[in-house]
């Protein structure tokens, strides 16, 4: 009886892992279709989160893509290289 219970648990776990990977792939596909690929040296409009800007500061800044690694971009603006958003 205990073995069947453990087998059932393992089946549920493996099914959960499979479904989680499927959801992750679908989310990645949605993101890739929503945002276009940016090349190095290209200008990009970067949205500044509300928490990181003052009430009179602009919502976006114009930045240049400096490098790309693992689908993450390093961008620079007139004030310098942006650390993170």
Order of alpha helices (4+ residues) and beta strands (2+ residues): alpha-beta-beta-beta-beta
